[in-house]
Every structure is written in structure tokens, then in C-alpha cells.
């Protein structure tokens, strides 16, 4: 994630670098050992995922009267 308004070329470059790093065997092995599932996607796919998760868990929170203090 980056701050809103981050220039698209910066987002694209960060995404490419992060995906490259996630494919490094030593990084992948360490993350898998921690139970992480390595995905690596595009900025657009990640944006959709985050929005879907917010909607899904927001609904769960509302239906169960869960609020942050």
C-alpha cells in the first residue's frame, strides 16, 4: 500500500520490485515458513482484493455490532 495520490509510475515500479522479491527463493522460503501464502498480483488486482475484503468484513462487523473503541 502507498499513500493516495502516489504517481502511477511509482506504484507500477514498486509492484514490479515487490513481485520480483517475492519470487526470490530465500524470501519465498522464509515467508512460507511463517505461514504466508505468496500471491504477487497487479496493483489493480490488489485494489479489488482490498475493497472486497473491506466490504466482506465490514458486513460481518455491522451484522454482529462490532465496533472499534
Phi, psi and omega in degrees: 000147178226163178299148175305141178088000177299131182303139182307317179300327179291317179299315181298316181294314178300317179299315179297316180295317180295316178298321178296316181294320180298336180275351179292129184305317182293322178291313180301316180298317180295317180294318178296323178296334178272000179090009181284147173254116184276124182248297184065109183218187178275163176302323180292318178295320179295318178301315179297317180300312182298314179298318178296319180294320178298316179296314182297308184283335173296319178297315179300315180297315180296315182295336182250013178052044178265128180223153174280144176279000000 
